[in-house]
Amino acid sequence: MAESGSSMLTKLTLLLSFAVVALGNKTVNDLRAFYLVQQWLGSYCNQEGTRCCYPPSGKPSPDFTIDGLWPYSSDGNFAYNCGDDNYDVGRIKPLEKALRKSWPSFTCPQIGRKFWVHEWNKHGTCTKSVLGEIPYFEAALDLKNKANIYLALARAGIRPSANRFYTLKSVKLALVRSIGFHPWIRCNHNAAGNSQIWQVTFCADITGKKLIHCPYIPSGSNDCASEIQFPPYY
């Protein structure tokens, strides 16, 4: 989801309320891990006051999509905005089909490639010591394939439903059994006030190639009820 306008500010406020102090420096000297954050469009778009628009390619098939690949430092900080960078959108043209599928924007109006420019400038620039522009996006796409959340839940019989609730414990167990690592789950609330699965995060090593157990889970992020919904796709 592109982070723009009031929705961007709301989202960033939530994300940075994990009791993590964000870095505004120009480099990451002690990169410890990457957080691959995926989100469920149904939960994002059914919030009260939220409006979503499909990309030009039309309504995608139901799936969790990439929300971001964030570098994380060993002192407990997320790094961001690590300096100006001459972003060459043309260089990622061979990846655009995959990015549109796995890392789309649903803002209104659509911002297209500007979303990926934003993600690189905000987060990717902090990974240049280990990943360049192309490897950064390739890493996110590859990690998403390794952490196939929708498939993992489906295997456990956990499927989108307008009325059904699932225990948070069963959702976590399904992901651990299928993917092999404990997830970090965040919830939001629909217009009726029900807790619903929104973001699922897994961690990767400093190469951006292998999933690992998250070295740090920020405090204050337990915002899911014991029973949560998995709403239909938007």
N, C-alpha and C positions, 0 to 999 in steps of 0.2 A: 504494500500500500504506500503510495507516495505520501511523504510527510510535508504537507503544505497547508497554509491557512490555519484556521482555528483548530481543525482536527489534528494537524501536525503538532501544535503547541500542547493540546490536551494529551496526545499520545506520548510526546517526549516528557511531559511532566510525570505521567504515570511510570514511564520506564526509568526515569532518573530518581523516582521516589523509592527505589529499591534499597535505599541507604547506601548508595554508591556515589562517591565523589568523582565527577567526570573531570577529565583532563582537558585543558585547552592548550597544551604545549605543542611543540613542533615535531616531536619525535617520540617513539616508544623505545626506551632503552632496555626494558625488561619484560618483553612480551611473553606471556605465560600460556595463553590459550586463545581460541576463538570461540565466540558464542554464535551458533547458527540458530536464528530465531525464525520460526515458521508460524503462520497464523491461519485461522479458519475464517474465510471471507463471510460466511453466514453469521458468525458472531460479531464481526466488526460492523457489518452493514445493518444489522437489525437493532442496533442501539438507538435509543431515542434521539432524534435530531441528526442522525448520520445519513448522508446520502451517498450512494455509490453509483458509478457509471462503468459499464463494460468497456474494455479496450476495443479498438477498431476491429479486431479479429472476431469480436462477438463474445457471447457467454462461454466461458471455459468449462471444461469438465470438472466436476467436484474434486477438489484436492486441497491440501494445505499448501500455501505458497510462501516463498521466502519473504520474510520481513526485513532481514538484514544479516550481515556477517560482521560481527563486531570484535575487534581486538581487545583483549583484556590483559591488564598488567598485574604483576605479582603483588602489588601493594593494595589491590582491591579496587582499582579504578578502571573505568572504560575510557579509552582514548578517543578523541574526536577532533576534527578540524586541525589536522597536523600539517598545515601549510598550504599555500596555493599550489595548484597543479594544472598543467596544460592538458586538460582532458580531451582526448581525441576519440570522439564517438565512432568515427569510421573504423577504428581498429577493432571494435567489438562487433562489427557487422556480421561476421560468421556465427556469432553467438546469439544474435537477436531472436531467432526463432525459439531457441531454448529459453532465453530470458523472458520472452513474452508469455511462455507457458508456465514457467516455474517462479518467475520473479516479476509479476505484472503490477501495474498501477491501476487502481480503481477510483481515483479521484475524479471529481466533477468540477470543471471540465478536464478531459484527459490531458496529461502532460507528456506522454510518450517517453522519448529518450531522456528527457530532463530528469526523470526519476532516477535512472541509473547514474547520470551525472551527479546528482545529489548524493547518492549512496557512496560513490567513489570519493567525492570531495570531502564528505563528512567522516567516513569510516575507512575507505580504501587507502587514502593517503597516509594513514597511520600504520599501514602494513608494508610500505615500500621496502623496508629492510629485508623482508622475507618473500613478499609477493608483489609482482608488478601488476599493471592494469588488467591484462588479460588473465594471468593466473588467479587474480583475486576473484573474478567472476566465475572462472572455471572451477575454482575450489568450492564456491557456494553451490553451484549446480551439482557437482559431484557429491558433496556432503548431503544435499537434499535427497539424492538417490539412495544414499546409504541409510538415511533416516526417513523412511517412507511411512509417515505417521498415519495417513489415511488407510493404507493397506494393513498396517499393524492393528489398527482398531477394528477394521472389517474382519480380520481373521478371528478376533475374539468376540464377534457378534455385536460390536459397538458401532452402530450406524446412525447417520443423521435422522432425527425424528422431531416433529413439532411438539410432541407431548411427553415423550419418554425421558426419564432421568436415569443417569448412571452414577454409581458411586465413584468418587474421585480415586479411591483405592483400586478399583477394577480398571480404570483408565490407565493409571500408572503401571499396573501389573502387566497389562496388555502390551504396553510400549517396551517395558524391560524385557519381556519374554521374546518379543520379535526383533528388537533392535539391539538389545544387549547392554544398554546403558540407562541409568535412571534419568528421567526427564525432569525438567523444571517447567511446571505448568502454571500459567497465569489465566485468570478468568476475568470476564467483565459481566455486565448484566444487560439483559434485554429490556424492552420497554415495560414488560410486566414485573421487572425486578428480579428475575430468576438468574442464578449464577450459571454461567455457560463457559465451556472451554473456548479460549481465545488464542493464546500463544503457547507454543511448546518449544522449548529450547534444549538443544544438545550441544556438547562441547567438542571441539577438535583441537588437536595438538598445534604447535606453533608452525608446522609446515602447511597446515590447512588441509591435510590429506586424510588423517585418521581420526575417527571418533574416539573420545576418551571420557573418563569420568570427570565431571566438572570439578575443578579444584576449589571452587568457591561459589556458594549460592548466597546471594545477598539476603540479609535479614529483612523482615517486614514484607516479604513477597508472597506470603500465604494468604491469597485473596480469594480462594475457591471455597465454596461450601462443601460439605461432605458428600452431597449429591448434586450433580451438575447436569446441564443439558448439552446436547450436541445438535444444534439446530440445523434445519435444512439449508442447503447451499443457497446463496442469495439469488 
